Amino acid sequence: MIHRLHIYIPLALAITGVAAAAGFGAEKSAYHAVGAPAEAKVQAHWNKYHDYGQATELLQRMAAAYPNLAGLKSLGKSYGGREMWVLSITNTATGDDREKPAFFVAGAIHANEIQATEAALYTAWYLLEMYDENPRIRHLVDHRAFYIMPMMSPDSRDAHMHRPNSTHTPRGGQRPVDDDRDGLIDEDPPDDLDGDGHITMMRVRDPNGRWKPHPEYPNLMVRAEADQPGEFRLLGQEGFDNDGDGRVNEDGDGYYDPNRDWPWQWQPRHVQRGAYRYPLSVPENRLIVRFIIDHPNIAGAQSYHNFGGMVLRGPGPKGQAYPAEDVAVYDAIAKNAEKTLPHYRYLDVGEDLYSVQGGTFDWFYAMRGIFTFVDELFTPHRYFHGTSDKPQDEQRAEFDRYVLFGQGTVPWHEVDHPQYGKVEVGGWTKNWGRQPPSFLLEENCHRIMAFTLYHAEQMPRVEIQSVETRRLSERLHEVTAVVANPRLTPTRAAVDRKHKITAPDVVRIEGGDLRVVAGLISEDPLFEEAESRKRRPERLRVDHIPGMGAVYVRWLVEGEPPFRVTVRSLKGGQDSREVP
């Protein structure tokens, strides 16, 4: 062995020397994976889930690393004393965020839908890290503003991650609520009988029960055939009767649903399950509403949820409809989702899914004129890319066996129950199912981010396409401007114009000794059906500029150039042009 070491060591040194001469190891490789920054300023892992503290620390690092692009502020504190963070992203050198069309990203109003927060964090991180590497990202950050709120329900996020729960809980907030109306609050939650951090299911052997283990996947319980005997009786989720009322787990965290709390067509609890006391009775939601109202430049929004692989639009209540003009915009944007998000479905919530009254997306659209989607992240089709024809639970069990190596289930095992005696607990763990496993998380985040940025690109963007002047007499000029919006979304939605939510766009002409004699607005360049404005003709109020369209304005003015033509739109930004 000694002789061999003498031989191998010089050989290893020789190989190292050759590698160095060839450039290997002398410096970092220029090769990096496409779609990611070459070298991120803010190191982050996207195959893990961040709790509230870790997410806060990541937001703070992003704001500190990019002070000219990002700013972090709190809207206030949650019920549990946690800051309600919003990260603003735009290039401040190209203008104030309030002067640009803005996009709002909302994550995890249902806190157990934890990948929604990761997707929001990833969107912020990608915009910042790719600013210097990708021209489209740079253009977005230069000409758009993004307001990203990763945790709409931060208290319940930490409750889900750090306390025993199932993948479905807690969906609501953490304010105590008397769910069973017995005068006590949150007194009978699920109980982690085996102390493993997961609220799974309970079963007991019973020849008259109607359940049995799946023959291929024994951790999965299935109903016995109608003419076949069962083996077990299912007793529900882990827990016992804490308050002695004869019922189990009937009064846990909450329950109120922060996504049934919004003012548009709100209904009380007996009509809409999850409604709280009155519209915006959830203080965290009031903080968000104040922020949205204070930023009328927000033209687009997406709210990240899970589960089911869906891109949703309103209206939430069944039997209602949005104006056809606005639905056409929704449909056009959603076509991108069908390409970007394989196996996702684009649906109308009320007609295609279920009735939602007091939902976030309806308030954003109907009361603020913001084109808003709800994204239900992750889909079971991702287990085997839609190639399996097995039922969903069997696909999930098969995926757990062959891909997760059994980490997705708790094998059934016996525990002592204070009321039932010996029972068995087992089934799905809390940390996947509604949420993708770690190795699918980053792809999930990137794809939904890509659709979000496409939506942001299609927000209105006003521009003065051309200005022409024609001298009519010694002092009289005709000035004609084409004001365009080369994006899918109009500067004001049809619902905005109907309810007069935001002010009309304004096209103005200014100059030193300028006197405006007349002002005209037309939808066609020939001014065949022009509308004359007699009051303040130098400042023409335009109802809206359609998506992928333009309006035409014309002034008769006395005075000598230079003139300046300016357009301002709350949701479409601004532009100006000098007339020499």
N, C-alpha and C positions, 0 to 999 in steps of 0.2 A: 504493500500500500504506500510505503514511503516513496518508493521509486515512481509509482504512478502519480503521486502528488507533484513530484518534481517535473513530470512531463506535462500534467494538465494545467498547472498554474501559469507557466510561460505561454501555453497555448491560449488560455483565457485572456491573458494580457494582450496577446497579439490580436485576438479577435476584437477586444475593446479598442485597441489602437486603430484597427481598420474601420470600425464603426465611427470612431471620432473623426477620422480623416474623411469619411464619406458624409459627415454632417449629422449622423445619428447620435443623439445624446448631447451634442454640443449646444443645442438650443431647443426650445419647445417646438413641436411639430406644428406646421402651418395647417395641417389637416384637422378639420373638426366636422362634426355631424351637421348636416344641413338642417335648418329650422331651429337652431339653437345659437346663442351667442358664442363667439370664439372663446372668450374668457370673461365670465360674468364678474362684475364688481361685487354684486350681492350673491354670495353662495347660498343656494337653496336646494333642497331635495324635494322632488315632486313625486316620489314613491312612498310618501308617508303623510300622515294627517297631523295637523298642527292644532294643539289646544289653544285656548284663548291667550295664554301668556306667550306661547311660541309664535302665534300669529301676530300679536302685538309687537313682539321683538322684530319680526321680519318686516312689518310695515315701517317701524322706526328706522331700520337699517336702509330700506329703500329710500325713504325721505332724506336721510343723511347723506347717502351716496350720490343722490341726484338733486341737489338743492335748487337748480334752475328749471327742473322739470316736474318736481313732485313736492307736495306739501301735505302734511298730516294734521288733521284737527279732529277733536272730539265734539260731537253734537250735544253731549251731555252724558249722564250716567244711567245705566240700566237699573232695574229694581235691585239687583245684587251688587251694585256699586261698580260695575265694569264700564269702562269708557266705550262709547258708541263711535268707533273710528270711521272716518271717511278720508281716503287718500285721493287728493286732486292731482291730476296729471295733465300738463300742457307745457309747451315751451313759452315761458314768460317773456322771452325776448321778442316773440312775434305777437304779443298782445295779452291783455288780461283774460283770464278764463271766462269771465262773465260776458265778454264781447264776442265769444266764439260759440258756434253750435256745440252743445254739450251732450254727453251720453252718461246715463246712470246705470251702474252695475250693482245689483243687490244680491247678496249671498245669504242663503240659509235662514230665511224667516222661520222655517221649520228646522229646529236646531239639530235634530237627528239626521237630517239630510246633509251630512257633514262634508261630502265632496263639493257641495256648492261653495263653501268657503274656500276650499283649495282652488277651485276654478277661478274665483274672483281674485285671489292672491296671485295666481299664475298670470292672469290677464294683466295685472298691474306690473308684475315683474318683467313680463315679455315686452310690454310697451317701453319700459325704461331701458332694459338691457339691449334691445335691438334697435334703439334709436339711431345709433351711429353706424349700424351695419345694414339696415334695410331701408331703401328710399320710401317705400310705401308706409312703413311705420313712422319714419321721420315726418312725412307729409301729414299723417294723421295727428301726430303730437304737435306739430307746428300750427295746424289749422283747426283742430278740434280740442275740446276739453273733456276729460273723463273724470267722473266722480265715482269712486269704487268703494263700496261698503261691504266688506267680506262677511261680517257677522251681524245680522239684524237681530238675533236672539242670543247674545253671548252667554247669558247665565245658563241656559239650557244646553248650550254646546258643551260647556265644562261638565254639566250634570251627566250628559250622555257619555262623555269620554271617561269620567273619573268615578262614576257611581254605577252600581249594578243596573243594567237596562237591557232591553232587547233592541234589535235593529230599528224598531218602530218608535222608540220612546227616548226622551220626552219630545213630543211634537209641539206642545204648547209652551207657554212661559212658566216662570217659577213662582208667580204670586199665588199664595194659597187660595184655593177655591173649594167650597163645600159641594163636591160633585154629587154626593148622594143625599144632600139636603137633610142631614141629621143634626145640624148645629155644630159639627166639628169640621176641621179643615185638614185635608191631606193626611188623614189618620190611618188609612188602610192602603198603603202602596204595595207593589210587588215586593217579595222578600227573596233574597239570594240564599236559598236553603243550603247550598253546598259551598258558598263563599268563593266561587270562581270568577265573579265579576260579570257573569252573563245571566240574564233572566231567560231561561229556557222554558220548556213545557214539563208538566207533571202527568204521570200515568200510573194506573194500578192494574194489576191482572184481574180480569173479570170475564168469565165465559159468556156473559151477556153483553159485553162491550162490543162496539161496532168498529173498532180500529185494530190494526195489526201492523207489524213491521213490513216494510217493502221487502219482497223476496231477494232483491239484488242489493239494496242499500238499506241495511238494518237500522240505521239512525233515522231514516225517514219513515214516518207513520202514514199509512194510507187507509182509506175506508175499505172494509170488507165488502165483497160483492153481495148483492141483495140476497142471494140464496146460499151464502157461505157464512160460517160462524166467525166472529171476531175473537180477539184475544185480550184486548185492553180497553179500558175506559180512560179517555183523556179528561183531565181535571182542570185544564187551563194553564195559564202561566204560573211559574213558581210563586208561591205566596201562601199566606194563611190569614185567618180572620182576626186581624189585629184589634178590632173594636167590638167583637162579640155580637155583631148584628146578623150573623148567619151567612154573610156574603164575603167573598175573597177578592182582594185587590180592586175594590170598587171606588176608592178615593185616593188616588196617587197624586203625582205632580200636577198642579193646575186643576181642572183643565179648562183652558180657553185657547182658541186658535188665533194667533196674531194675524193670520191671513184671512180672517173673517171679520175683521175689525174696522174696515175702511169705509168711508162715508157713502160711496156710491151704491145705492140700493141695499144698504145695510138692513138686515132683519134680525130680530131678537132670537134668543137661544132656542125657543120652542119651534121656530121656523127653520133657522139655520144653525145646525150643531156647530159648536165652537165659538159662537158669538159671545162677546163679553157683555159689559153692562150697557154700553151705548157706543155709537161710532167714535173711534179713536179713544176708547177708554183705556187702551194699553199705552202707557206713557212713552215707551220706546218708539211706537209708531208716530206719536205726536211730534217727537223730535225729527223724525224723517220727513214728515209732512211739512214742517216749518222750513226745512232745508230745501225741499223741492219747490215750494212756493217762492222762496227767496231766490231761486235760480230759474227764472222763466225761460232761460236760454236752453234748457234741457229739451231736446227734440226726440231722443230715442232712449229706450231703456230695455234691459233684460233682467229678469229675476230668476236666479238659479235655484232649482229644486232637485228632487229625485222622486220617483223612480219610474222607469217605463219607456224611456227613449221617445220623448214627445216634445215638439215645439208647439206651444199653445198660444192662441189669442182669444180675446173675448168676443162677444159678451159672455159673462159668467151665467146669468140667469137664462134658463131655457125659454125659447120662444121669442127671443129678442134678436135684433140685428144691428150691426154697425152700418153707417152709410156706405153704399156700394163703392163710392170713390175711394174711401179709406181702405175698404177690404181689398181693393185692387192693389194698393200699395203693400199691404200685409202679404198678399199672395205673391207679389213679385219678389219681395225680400226673402220670403220663406222658401222660394225655389233654391236659393243658395244652401239652405239648411239641408235639403234633400240630397245635395251633392256632398256637403262637408261632413254630415253626420249620418253615416250608413245605418240603415235599419230604423231611423227615427221617423215618426209620423207627424205631419202638420195637421192640427185639429182645431176646431172651434169648441171651446170648453163646454158651453151650455148645450150645444146640439150633439156633439160627438162624445162627450165624456160624462159629466154630471153637472148639476146646477151649483154654482158658487155665487153667493150673495155677500157683498162686502169684501170682495177680493182686491188685492193690490193692483193687479193689471187693469181692472176696470176703472179704478180711481185715477191711475196715471193717465189713461187714455181719455175717459169721458169727462174728467174734471180738470185735467191739465193739458189735454191735446197732445200727449206724448205717445208715439207709436211704441207699444210695449209687447214683448213676448215673455212667456214663462217657459223655461227650458227644464224639462224633466230629465235629468242626466242619468246616464247608464241604462242599458237595456240587456235583458237576458240573451238576446241574439249574439251578444259579444262572447258568451261562453264558448260556442263552437262556430261563430260567424254564420249563424243561421243554417248550418248544414244538418243539424239534428232535427228529427221529426218527433222526438219524445216530448211528453208534457214538460212544462217549465220546471216543476219541482224535481223531476227525474234528471233533467239536464243539469240542474243546480247540484244535485247529489253526485252525478257523474263527474262534474267539474271539480267538486270537492275531493273526490277520490283520486282522480288522475292528475289534476293540476295543482291543487292545494295540499295534497297529501294528507287529507283528513283534518286540516286546521280549521275548517269551516263549521264543524259540528262538535258537539259535546256528546260522547257516547253515553247511552242510557246507563244509569247507575243508581243504586239504592241509597236513600237518605231517610232520616227520621223526620216525620212531619208532626208538629205539636197537636194537630187535630185528627189527621187521617191515619196516623201510625206510619207504617213503612210505605213509602212511595218511591217511584223511580223518576229521575229528572234527566233531561237530555234534549237534543235537537240543535237547531241552528244557533251559532254564536251571534253576538250583537254587532260584530265589526266587519261584516260583509253581507251581501245579499242586496240590500238597498244601495249599498256602497260598493264600488268596484274594489277588487283586491289590489294590493300595492302596485303590481307590475302593469296594471291596466289604467291606473290613476292618471299618469302623466299624459297618455294619449287622450283620455277623456277630457282633461283640462285643455289640452292644445286645440282639439277639434272645436269645442264650444267657444273657446277664445277666438278662433278663426271666424266662426259665424258671427260672433259679436262684433268683431272689427269690420266685417263686411257691412253689417247693419249700420255701424257708425259711419262708414264711408258713404252710405246712401242717405245720411241726414242732409237736409237742404244746405246749399252753399251758394249764396247770391254773388253774382259778379256782373260788372258792367262790361258787356261784351263789345260794345262799340258806341261811339258818340260821333255824330255828324252835324256840322253846322252849315247853314246856307244863308248868305246875306240877301235880305229882301229889299232893303233900302239903306240909306246912309247910316241909320242908327238901329234898324230893326233886323234881328236875326231869327232864324228858325233853328232850334237845337233839338235833335232827335237822338234818343238813347235806347239801346236794347239792353234790358236787364234780364239776365238769364239765371236759371237754376239747373245746372247739369247733373242733378242727382234725382233718385227715384222719389224721395219724400218731398211733398210740397212745403212751403214755408209756414203754412198754417193748415192743419188738418180740417176736413169738412166739419167735424164735430167742434173744433175750435171756433170756426167761423160762425157756426149755428148758435153757439152759446156765448160768443164774444169773450172767450177765455183770455186771450192775449190781444194786444194791440196790432192793428194792421202794419204791414211794411210801409216804409216811407222812402220815396225817391225825391231828392232835393237838388236844386240848382242854386249856386251862389256865385257872387262876383263882386268886384269893387263898386262900380256904379250901375250895377244891374237893376233893371226894373222888369218884372215879369208881367207881360200883358195877358197871356192866356196859357193854360196848361191842359194837355190832353193825355188820356190813357186809353190804350187799345190792346186787344188780344191778338191783333194781326198787324203785320208790318205796313200794310197799305192804309191803315187808319180808316177803314170803311165804316166801322161802327164804333167810332171813338166816343169817349165820355169826357165832356168838358168839366173842368173844375174851376169855379169862379172864386171860391173863398180860398185865400192863401195858395194861389196856383204855383208858387215857387216850391211848395212842399206838398207833393202829391201822395196821398194815402192810397196804397195798393192793397186790395183785399187779400191777395196771396199771389205767390208765383208758383205755378204748378211744377210738379216734378218733371224733369227732362223737358222743360218748357221755358217760356220767356214772356215778359210783358214789354210793351212798347210805349214810351212816353215822349211827348213833344211839347216844347215850349216856344212861344213867341216872346222874345225878349228885346228890350231896348238897352243899349250899352255896348261897350267894346270888350271882347275877350281880353285876358283869360277868364274863363268860367270854370267852375268845378262842379261835377255831378257826383252825388253820393247816394248810396242805397244803404239802408239799415233795416235789419230784420231781427226780431228777438231770437228766433230759432234758426235763422239762416245766416247770421253773421253780418258782415258789412264789406263794402268795397267803394272805391272812389276813383275818379279819373279827371285829369286836368284837360280842359279844352283850350288849346293854344290860340 
